[in-house]
Amino acid sequence: MEFVLGIALGLSAASTRSTFAVATVGILVVAVFAAAALMAASGVSILTLLATLVGLNIGVAMAFVGAFALR
């Protein structure tokens, strides 16, 4: 689920065509994960953060490939 969320965030951030938006989304994903880790009673898995970031990168790459394919 986190992977699909990352892809959706990457596609939506890349559709703005703003590098600031893409970087901000990545920073916000890490910040939200850190906040959730601090508030969690039990330990959290770093794999969920990695899956989300990989999905984010794939989503951004898919948006750029799609934009180049449409040209």
Gaussian input, Z-matrix of N, CA and C with variables (Angstrom, degrees):
# hf/3-21g

backbone

0 1
 N
 C     1     B1
 C     2     B2     1     A1
 N     3     B3     2     A2     1     D1
 C     4     B4     3     A3     2     D2
 C     5     B5     4     A4     3     D3
 N     6     B6     5     A5     4     D4
 C     7     B7     6     A6     5     D5
 C     8     B8     7     A7     6     D6
 N     9     B9     8     A8     7     D7
 C    10    B10     9     A9     8     D8
 C    11    B11    10    A10     9     D9
 N    12    B12    11    A11    10    D10
 C    13    B13    12    A12    11    D11
 C    14    B14    13    A13    12    D12
 N    15    B15    14    A14    13    D13
 C    16    B16    15    A15    14    D14
 C    17    B17    16    A16    15    D15
 N    18    B18    17    A17    16    D16
 C    19    B19    18    A18    17    D17
 C    20    B20    19    A19    18    D18
 N    21    B21    20    A20    19    D19
 C    22    B22    21    A21    20    D20
 C    23    B23    22    A22    21    D21
 N    24    B24    23    A23    22    D22
 C    25    B25    24    A24    23    D23
 C    26    B26    25    A25    24    D24
 N    27    B27    26    A26    25    D25
 C    28    B28    27    A27    26    D26
 C    29    B29    28    A28    27    D27
 N    30    B30    29    A29    28    D28
 C    31    B31    30    A30    29    D29
 C    32    B32    31    A31    30    D30
 N    33    B33    32    A32    31    D31
 C    34    B34    33    A33    32    D32
 C    35    B35    34    A34    33    D33
 N    36    B36    35    A35    34    D34
 C    37    B37    36    A36    35    D35
 C    38    B38    37    A37    36    D36
 N    39    B39    38    A38    37    D37
 C    40    B40    39    A39    38    D38
 C    41    B41    40    A40    39    D39
 N    42    B42    41    A41    40    D40
 C    43    B43    42    A42    41    D41
 C    44    B44    43    A43    42    D42
 N    45    B45    44    A44    43    D43
 C    46    B46    45    A45    44    D44
 C    47    B47    46    A46    45    D45
 N    48    B48    47    A47    46    D46
 C    49    B49    48    A48    47    D47
 C    50    B50    49    A49    48    D48
 N    51    B51    50    A50    49    D49
 C    52    B52    51    A51    50    D50
 C    53    B53    52    A52    51    D51
 N    54    B54    53    A53    52    D52
 C    55    B55    54    A54    53    D53
 C    56    B56    55    A55    54    D54
 N    57    B57    56    A56    55    D55
 C    58    B58    57    A57    56    D56
 C    59    B59    58    A58    57    D57
 N    60    B60    59    A59    58    D58
 C    61    B61    60    A60    59    D59
 C    62    B62    61    A61    60    D60
 N    63    B63    62    A62    61    D61
 C    64    B64    63    A63    62    D62
 C    65    B65    64    A64    63    D63
 N    66    B66    65    A65    64    D64
 C    67    B67    66    A66    65    D65
 C    68    B68    67    A67    66    D66
 N    69    B69    68    A68    67    D67
 C    70    B70    69    A69    68    D68
 C    71    B71    70    A70    69    D69
 N    72    B72    71    A71    70    D70
 C    73    B73    72    A72    71    D71
 C    74    B74    73    A73    72    D72
 N    75    B75    74    A74    73    D73
 C    76    B76    75    A75    74    D74
 C    77    B77    76    A76    75    D75
 N    78    B78    77    A77    76    D76
 C    79    B79    78    A78    77    D77
 C    80    B80    79    A79    78    D78
 N    81    B81    80    A80    79    D79
 C    82    B82    81    A81    80    D80
 C    83    B83    82    A82    81    D81
 N    84    B84    83    A83    82    D82
 C    85    B85    84    A84    83    D83
 C    86    B86    85    A85    84    D84
 N    87    B87    86    A86    85    D85
 C    88    B88    87    A87    86    D86
 C    89    B89    88    A88    87    D87
 N    90    B90    89    A89    88    D88
 C    91    B91    90    A90    89    D89
 C    92    B92    91    A91    90    D90
 N    93    B93    92    A92    91    D91
 C    94    B94    93    A93    92    D92
 C    95    B95    94    A94    93    D93
 N    96    B96    95    A95    94    D94
 C    97    B97    96    A96    95    D95
 C    98    B98    97    A97    96    D96
 N    99    B99    98    A98    97    D97
 C   100   B100    99    A99    98    D98
 C   101   B101   100   A100    99    D99
 N   102   B102   101   A101   100   D100
 C   103   B103   102   A102   101   D101
 C   104   B104   103   A103   102   D102
 N   105   B105   104   A104   103   D103
 C   106   B106   105   A105   104   D104
 C   107   B107   106   A106   105   D105
 N   108   B108   107   A107   106   D106
 C   109   B109   108   A108   107   D107
 C   110   B110   109   A109   108   D108
 N   111   B111   110   A110   109   D109
 C   112   B112   111   A111   110   D110
 C   113   B113   112   A112   111   D111
 N   114   B114   113   A113   112   D112
 C   115   B115   114   A114   113   D113
 C   116   B116   115   A115   114   D114
 N   117   B117   116   A116   115   D115
 C   118   B118   117   A117   116   D116
 C   119   B119   118   A118   117   D117
 N   120   B120   119   A119   118   D118
 C   121   B121   120   A120   119   D119
 C   122   B122   121   A121   120   D120
 N   123   B123   122   A122   121   D121
 C   124   B124   123   A123   122   D122
 C   125   B125   124   A124   123   D123
 N   126   B126   125   A125   124   D124
 C   127   B127   126   A126   125   D125
 C   128   B128   127   A127   126   D126
 N   129   B129   128   A128   127   D127
 C   130   B130   129   A129   128   D128
 C   131   B131   130   A130   129   D129
 N   132   B132   131   A131   130   D130
 C   133   B133   132   A132   131   D131
 C   134   B134   133   A133   132   D132
 N   135   B135   134   A134   133   D133
 C   136   B136   135   A135   134   D134
 C   137   B137   136   A136   135   D135
 N   138   B138   137   A137   136   D136
 C   139   B139   138   A138   137   D137
 C   140   B140   139   A139   138   D138
 N   141   B141   140   A140   139   D139
 C   142   B142   141   A141   140   D140
 C   143   B143   142   A142   141   D141
 N   144   B144   143   A143   142   D142
 C   145   B145   144   A144   143   D143
 C   146   B146   145   A145   144   D144
 N   147   B147   146   A146   145   D145
 C   148   B148   147   A147   146   D146
 C   149   B149   148   A148   147   D147
 N   150   B150   149   A149   148   D148
 C   151   B151   150   A150   149   D149
 C   152   B152   151   A151   150   D150
 N   153   B153   152   A152   151   D151
 C   154   B154   153   A153   152   D152
 C   155   B155   154   A154   153   D153
 N   156   B156   155   A155   154   D154
 C   157   B157   156   A156   155   D155
 C   158   B158   157   A157   156   D156
 N   159   B159   158   A158   157   D157
 C   160   B160   159   A159   158   D158
 C   161   B161   160   A160   159   D159
 N   162   B162   161   A161   160   D160
 C   163   B163   162   A162   161   D161
 C   164   B164   163   A163   162   D162
 N   165   B165   164   A164   163   D163
 C   166   B166   165   A165   164   D164
 C   167   B167   166   A166   165   D165
 N   168   B168   167   A167   166   D166
 C   169   B169   168   A168   167   D167
 C   170   B170   169   A169   168   D168
 N   171   B171   170   A170   169   D169
 C   172   B172   171   A171   170   D170
 C   173   B173   172   A172   171   D171
 N   174   B174   173   A173   172   D172
 C   175   B175   174   A174   173   D173
 C   176   B176   175   A175   174   D174
 N   177   B177   176   A176   175   D175
 C   178   B178   177   A177   176   D176
 C   179   B179   178   A178   177   D177
 N   180   B180   179   A179   178   D178
 C   181   B181   180   A180   179   D179
 C   182   B182   181   A181   180   D180
 N   183   B183   182   A182   181   D181
 C   184   B184   183   A183   182   D182
 C   185   B185   184   A184   183   D183
 N   186   B186   185   A185   184   D184
 C   187   B187   186   A186   185   D185
 C   188   B188   187   A187   186   D186
 N   189   B189   188   A188   187   D187
 C   190   B190   189   A189   188   D188
 C   191   B191   190   A190   189   D189
 N   192   B192   191   A191   190   D190
 C   193   B193   192   A192   191   D191
 C   194   B194   193   A193   192   D192
 N   195   B195   194   A194   193   D193
 C   196   B196   195   A195   194   D194
 C   197   B197   196   A196   195   D195
 N   198   B198   197   A197   196   D196
 C   199   B199   198   A198   197   D197
 C   200   B200   199   A199   198   D198
 N   201   B201   200   A200   199   D199
 C   202   B202   201   A201   200   D200
 C   203   B203   202   A202   201   D201
 N   204   B204   203   A203   202   D202
 C   205   B205   204   A204   203   D203
 C   206   B206   205   A205   204   D204
 N   207   B207   206   A206   205   D205
 C   208   B208   207   A207   206   D206
 C   209   B209   208   A208   207   D207
 N   210   B210   209   A209   208   D208
 C   211   B211   210   A210   209   D209
 C   212   B212   211   A211   210   D210

   B1=1.4416
   B2=1.5274
   B3=1.3268
   B4=1.4600
   B5=1.5219
   B6=1.3376
   B7=1.4600
   B8=1.5276
   B9=1.3247
   B10=1.4697
   B11=1.5246
   B12=1.3194
   B13=1.4638
   B14=1.5289
   B15=1.3241
   B16=1.4627
   B17=1.5160
   B18=1.3330
   B19=1.4641
   B20=1.5251
   B21=1.3282
   B22=1.4670
   B23=1.5239
   B24=1.3160
   B25=1.4562
   B26=1.5265
   B27=1.3138
   B28=1.4580
   B29=1.5126
   B30=1.3160
   B31=1.4660
   B32=1.5201
   B33=1.3228
   B34=1.4646
   B35=1.5238
   B36=1.3241
   B37=1.4676
   B38=1.5256
   B39=1.3158
   B40=1.4705
   B41=1.5214
   B42=1.3198
   B43=1.4593
   B44=1.5274
   B45=1.3433
   B46=1.4587
   B47=1.5260
   B48=1.3232
   B49=1.4707
   B50=1.5154
   B51=1.3038
   B52=1.4518
   B53=1.5287
   B54=1.3224
   B55=1.4600
   B56=1.5201
   B57=1.3236
   B58=1.4594
   B59=1.5227
   B60=1.3266
   B61=1.4640
   B62=1.5231
   B63=1.3207
   B64=1.4662
   B65=1.5302
   B66=1.3279
   B67=1.4663
   B68=1.5258
   B69=1.3269
   B70=1.4603
   B71=1.5235
   B72=1.3289
   B73=1.4662
   B74=1.5239
   B75=1.3150
   B76=1.4620
   B77=1.5156
   B78=1.3227
   B79=1.4632
   B80=1.5242
   B81=1.3294
   B82=1.4641
   B83=1.5228
   B84=1.3256
   B85=1.4665
   B86=1.5289
   B87=1.3165
   B88=1.4665
   B89=1.5317
   B90=1.3265
   B91=1.4619
   B92=1.5297
   B93=1.3217
   B94=1.4700
   B95=1.5254
   B96=1.3355
   B97=1.4613
   B98=1.5310
   B99=1.3252
   B100=1.4671
   B101=1.5262
   B102=1.3224
   B103=1.4608
   B104=1.5273
   B105=1.3126
   B106=1.4712
   B107=1.5280
   B108=1.3327
   B109=1.4655
   B110=1.5211
   B111=1.3245
   B112=1.4605
   B113=1.5210
   B114=1.3254
   B115=1.4584
   B116=1.5210
   B117=1.3204
   B118=1.4641
   B119=1.5228
   B120=1.3200
   B121=1.4604
   B122=1.5254
   B123=1.3133
   B124=1.4566
   B125=1.5329
   B126=1.2964
   B127=1.4536
   B128=1.5237
   B129=1.3090
   B130=1.4556
   B131=1.5233
   B132=1.3103
   B133=1.4546
   B134=1.5239
   B135=1.2975
   B136=1.4638
   B137=1.5288
   B138=1.3270
   B139=1.4653
   B140=1.5231
   B141=1.3198
   B142=1.4632
   B143=1.5249
   B144=1.3301
   B145=1.4622
   B146=1.5181
   B147=1.3120
   B148=1.4627
   B149=1.5282
   B150=1.3248
   B151=1.4619
   B152=1.5198
   B153=1.3208
   B154=1.4601
   B155=1.5232
   B156=1.3223
   B157=1.4689
   B158=1.5201
   B159=1.3272
   B160=1.4680
   B161=1.5217
   B162=1.3177
   B163=1.4631
   B164=1.5168
   B165=1.3305
   B166=1.4625
   B167=1.5262
   B168=1.3163
   B169=1.4637
   B170=1.5266
   B171=1.3123
   B172=1.4634
   B173=1.5229
   B174=1.3302
   B175=1.4644
   B176=1.5133
   B177=1.3257
   B178=1.4680
   B179=1.5300
   B180=1.3301
   B181=1.4653
   B182=1.5242
   B183=1.3387
   B184=1.4688
   B185=1.5223
   B186=1.3223
   B187=1.4687
   B188=1.5184
   B189=1.3413
   B190=1.4552
   B191=1.5159
   B192=1.3149
   B193=1.4749
   B194=1.5228
   B195=1.3324
   B196=1.4644
   B197=1.5180
   B198=1.3240
   B199=1.4806
   B200=1.5219
   B201=1.3342
   B202=1.4560
   B203=1.5250
   B204=1.3210
   B205=1.4640
   B206=1.5240
   B207=1.3258
   B208=1.4661
   B209=1.5247
   B210=1.3089
   B211=1.4712
   B212=1.4741
   A1=111.08
   A2=115.50
   A3=118.61
   A4=111.35
   A5=115.40
   A6=119.60
   A7=111.11
   A8=116.54
   A9=121.30
   A10=110.26
   A11=116.84
   A12=121.06
   A13=110.47
   A14=116.75
   A15=120.61
   A16=112.48
   A17=116.47
   A18=120.26
   A19=110.26
   A20=116.50
   A21=120.06
   A22=111.63
   A23=117.20
   A24=120.39
   A25=111.35
   A26=116.70
   A27=120.25
   A28=112.48
   A29=116.76
   A30=120.11
   A31=111.25
   A32=116.25
   A33=118.26
   A34=111.97
   A35=117.47
   A36=119.78
   A37=110.77
   A38=116.91
   A39=119.92
   A40=111.65
   A41=117.26
   A42=119.21
   A43=111.95
   A44=116.89
   A45=119.58
   A46=111.67
   A47=116.38
   A48=123.99
   A49=111.63
   A50=116.00
   A51=121.94
   A52=108.45
   A53=116.68
   A54=119.30
   A55=110.78
   A56=116.88
   A57=120.66
   A58=110.69
   A59=117.46
   A60=120.79
   A61=110.93
   A62=117.03
   A63=120.43
   A64=110.08
   A65=116.84
   A66=120.28
   A67=111.26
   A68=117.03
   A69=120.70
   A70=111.52
   A71=116.88
   A72=119.92
   A73=110.19
   A74=117.65
   A75=120.27
   A76=112.55
   A77=117.26
   A78=121.19
   A79=110.40
   A80=117.51
   A81=120.41
   A82=112.18
   A83=117.52
   A84=120.36
   A85=109.58
   A86=116.69
   A87=120.32
   A88=110.51
   A89=117.93
   A90=120.97
   A91=111.63
   A92=116.90
   A93=120.29
   A94=110.13
   A95=117.05
   A96=119.71
   A97=110.36
   A98=116.80
   A99=119.99
   A100=111.00
   A101=117.12
   A102=120.46
   A103=111.08
   A104=116.64
   A105=120.16
   A106=110.61
   A107=116.99
   A108=119.88
   A109=111.25
   A110=117.00
   A111=119.92
   A112=112.08
   A113=117.38
   A114=121.18
   A115=113.50
   A116=117.39
   A117=120.49
   A118=110.25
   A119=114.90
   A120=119.81
   A121=110.73
   A122=116.02
   A123=120.13
   A124=108.93
   A125=116.26
   A126=120.65
   A127=111.60
   A128=115.44
   A129=120.54
   A130=109.04
   A131=115.47
   A132=121.13
   A133=110.13
   A134=116.17
   A135=121.14
   A136=110.11
   A137=117.16
   A138=120.80
   A139=112.07
   A140=117.63
   A141=119.08
   A142=110.72
   A143=117.00
   A144=120.21
   A145=110.33
   A146=117.27
   A147=120.38
   A148=111.80
   A149=117.18
   A150=120.64
   A151=110.68
   A152=117.25
   A153=120.71
   A154=111.20
   A155=117.44
   A156=120.29
   A157=112.09
   A158=117.11
   A159=119.88
   A160=109.66
   A161=117.39
   A162=121.25
   A163=111.96
   A164=116.83
   A165=121.17
   A166=110.93
   A167=116.32
   A168=120.16
   A169=112.03
   A170=116.85
   A171=119.97
   A172=110.58
   A173=116.93
   A174=120.28
   A175=112.34
   A176=116.85
   A177=120.46
   A178=109.87
   A179=116.44
   A180=119.98
   A181=111.43
   A182=116.99
   A183=120.13
   A184=110.81
   A185=117.50
   A186=120.59
   A187=110.55
   A188=117.48
   A189=119.93
   A190=112.04
   A191=117.61
   A192=121.01
   A193=109.81
   A194=116.89
   A195=120.22
   A196=111.83
   A197=116.97
   A198=119.89
   A199=111.13
   A200=116.50
   A201=119.51
   A202=112.06
   A203=117.06
   A204=120.80
   A205=111.03
   A206=117.08
   A207=120.21
   A208=113.28
   A209=117.18
   A210=120.30
   A211=111.84
   D1=-38.92
   D2=179.02
   D3=-66.40
   D4=-35.21
   D5=178.99
   D6=-63.35
   D7=-44.17
   D8=178.89
   D9=-65.97
   D10=-38.49
   D11=176.14
   D12=-61.67
   D13=-42.16
   D14=177.81
   D15=-62.21
   D16=-41.13
   D17=177.92
   D18=-62.99
   D19=-44.69
   D20=179.52
   D21=-62.92
   D22=-41.53
   D23=177.63
   D24=-65.48
   D25=-39.71
   D26=178.75
   D27=-65.58
   D28=-42.13
   D29=178.53
   D30=-65.30
   D31=-42.51
   D32=-178.30
   D33=-71.50
   D34=-36.24
   D35=178.66
   D36=-70.17
   D37=-39.55
   D38=-178.97
   D39=-72.20
   D40=-24.98
   D41=-179.43
   D42=-69.00
   D43=-18.46
   D44=176.40
   D45=-77.17
   D46=-14.61
   D47=-178.44
   D48=58.23
   D49=35.81
   D50=179.66
   D51=-122.95
   D52=121.86
   D53=177.86
   D54=-67.00
   D55=-29.36
   D56=176.37
   D57=-63.41
   D58=-41.16
   D59=-179.95
   D60=-66.08
   D61=-40.97
   D62=179.76
   D63=-65.01
   D64=-44.20
   D65=179.35
   D66=-66.45
   D67=-39.02
   D68=179.86
   D69=-64.51
   D70=-40.73
   D71=178.51
   D72=-62.97
   D73=-43.06
   D74=177.83
   D75=-61.92
   D76=-42.26
   D77=179.00
   D78=-66.94
   D79=-39.79
   D80=179.33
   D81=-66.78
   D82=-35.18
   D83=177.17
   D84=-61.81
   D85=-45.58
   D86=179.78
   D87=-66.74
   D88=-39.53
   D89=-179.92
   D90=-64.95
   D91=-41.83
   D92=179.02
   D93=-66.59
   D94=-39.51
   D95=177.51
   D96=-63.51
   D97=-42.25
   D98=179.43
   D99=-63.53
   D100=-41.53
   D101=178.09
   D102=-64.28
   D103=-41.08
   D104=178.52
   D105=-66.53
   D106=-36.94
   D107=179.22
   D108=-67.55
   D109=-36.14
   D110=179.21
   D111=-70.30
   D112=-31.47
   D113=-176.67
   D114=-91.47
   D115=-11.81
   D116=-177.00
   D117=-73.74
   D118=138.76
   D119=178.57
   D120=-72.64
   D121=-37.35
   D122=177.96
   D123=-104.98
   D124=174.44
   D125=179.94
   D126=-69.33
   D127=156.61
   D128=178.22
   D129=-114.91
   D130=154.13
   D131=-178.97
   D132=-90.44
   D133=130.12
   D134=178.36
   D135=-71.42
   D136=-17.41
   D137=179.66
   D138=-64.18
   D139=-30.42
   D140=177.81
   D141=-67.96
   D142=-38.57
   D143=175.78
   D144=-65.27
   D145=-43.96
   D146=179.73
   D147=-64.08
   D148=-39.44
   D149=178.41
   D150=-64.31
   D151=-40.45
   D152=178.64
   D153=-66.13
   D154=-42.89
   D155=-179.92
   D156=-68.28
   D157=-36.62
   D158=175.58
   D159=-65.25
   D160=-43.07
   D161=176.72
   D162=-61.89
   D163=-39.33
   D164=177.17
   D165=-60.92
   D166=-46.19
   D167=179.48
   D168=-65.39
   D169=-39.06
   D170=177.88
   D171=-66.77
   D172=-39.08
   D173=177.76
   D174=-63.51
   D175=-41.55
   D176=177.55
   D177=-64.90
   D178=-43.29
   D179=178.84
   D180=-63.20
   D181=-39.99
   D182=178.66
   D183=-63.92
   D184=-38.72
   D185=179.44
   D186=-65.71
   D187=-42.49
   D188=179.80
   D189=-68.16
   D190=-40.55
   D191=177.40
   D192=-64.03
   D193=-41.19
   D194=177.77
   D195=-64.37
   D196=-39.28
   D197=178.85
   D198=-65.85
   D199=-40.66
   D200=178.53
   D201=-69.92
   D202=-32.32
   D203=179.64
   D204=-69.80
   D205=-30.38
   D206=-179.47
   D207=-78.61
   D208=-15.64
   D209=-179.29
   D210=-75.11

